[in-house]
């Protein structure tokens, strides 16, 4: 029997879920492909409304979120978001 009580489902750089004994350090929304801090006020408001939870994903680190195709949240990662946006406008790759 596979005991999953002490494991967490995270997304890898390939965007596929995997089981981990460690909690994710970053959260994201699968539909919008946005990642941010676990205490992000915008995400917490969406969770409180109930529509966000079924699309919520978690990452072990920020680089994995970026590799999976997610962009930084403009609410909780404002500086990262501004750098991401500038890179996109100038057709340059962005890394955290």
C-alpha positions as CSV (number, residue, x, y, z in Angstrom):
1,X,0.0,0.0,0.0
2,X,1.3,3.5,-0.9
3,X,1.1,5.9,2.0
4,X,0.6,9.4,0.8
5,X,-0.3,11.0,4.1
6,X,3.1,12.6,4.5
7,X,3.7,13.5,0.8
8,X,2.7,16.5,-1.3
9,X,1.9,16.8,-5.0
10,X,4.1,19.3,-6.7
11,X,4.6,20.2,-10.4
12,X,8.0,19.6,-12.0
13,X,9.8,21.6,-14.6
14,X,8.0,19.6,-17.3
15,X,4.6,20.6,-15.8
16,X,3.8,17.1,-14.6
17,X,2.8,16.3,-11.0
18,X,5.0,14.3,-8.8
19,X,4.9,13.2,-5.1
20,X,7.4,14.9,-2.7
21,X,8.0,14.5,1.0
22,X,8.5,18.3,1.2
23,X,5.9,21.0,0.9
24,X,6.0,23.3,-2.1
25,X,7.5,26.8,-1.5
26,X,5.6,28.5,-4.3
27,X,1.9,28.3,-5.4
28,X,0.4,28.7,-8.8
29,X,-2.8,28.6,-10.8
30,X,-2.8,26.0,-13.6
31,X,-5.2,28.0,-15.8
32,X,-3.6,31.4,-15.7
33,X,0.0,30.0,-15.5
34,X,0.8,32.5,-12.7
35,X,2.9,31.6,-9.7
36,X,3.5,33.4,-6.4
37,X,4.1,33.3,-2.7
38,X,2.0,31.0,-0.6
39,X,0.7,34.0,1.4
40,X,-0.2,36.0,-1.7
41,X,-3.1,38.3,-0.9
42,X,-4.6,38.0,-4.3
43,X,-4.5,34.2,-4.2
44,X,-5.9,34.0,-0.7
45,X,-8.8,36.2,-1.8
46,X,-9.5,33.9,-4.7
47,X,-9.3,30.8,-2.5
48,X,-11.7,32.4,-0.1
49,X,-14.2,32.8,-3.0
50,X,-13.8,29.1,-3.7
51,X,-13.0,29.2,-7.4
52,X,-9.2,28.9,-7.2
53,X,-8.6,25.8,-5.2
54,X,-9.2,23.2,-7.9
55,X,-6.6,24.8,-10.2
56,X,-4.0,25.4,-7.4
57,X,-0.6,23.8,-8.0
58,X,2.7,23.9,-6.0
59,X,6.3,24.1,-6.9
60,X,9.5,23.2,-4.9
61,X,11.2,26.4,-6.1
62,X,10.8,29.4,-8.3
63,X,13.0,28.1,-11.1
64,X,10.8,25.1,-11.5
65,X,7.7,27.3,-11.8
66,X,9.4,29.3,-14.5
67,X,10.6,26.2,-16.3
68,X,7.0,24.8,-16.2
69,X,5.9,27.9,-18.1
70,X,4.5,30.0,-15.3
71,X,5.0,33.7,-14.8
72,X,5.3,35.7,-11.6
73,X,2.3,37.2,-9.9
74,X,1.9,41.0,-10.2
75,X,0.5,41.2,-6.7
76,X,2.9,39.4,-4.5
77,X,6.0,39.3,-6.7
78,X,5.8,42.9,-8.2
79,X,9.5,43.3,-8.9
80,X,9.8,39.9,-10.5
81,X,6.6,40.6,-12.5
82,X,8.0,43.9,-13.8
83,X,11.3,42.2,-14.9
84,X,9.3,39.4,-16.6
85,X,7.1,41.9,-18.4
86,X,10.1,44.1,-19.5
87,X,11.9,40.9,-20.8
88,X,8.7,39.9,-22.7
89,X,8.3,43.3,-24.3
90,X,11.9,43.2,-25.5
91,X,11.6,39.6,-26.7
92,X,14.2,38.4,-24.2
93,X,14.2,35.3,-22.1
94,X,13.5,35.8,-18.4
95,X,14.9,34.0,-15.4
96,X,14.2,34.6,-11.7
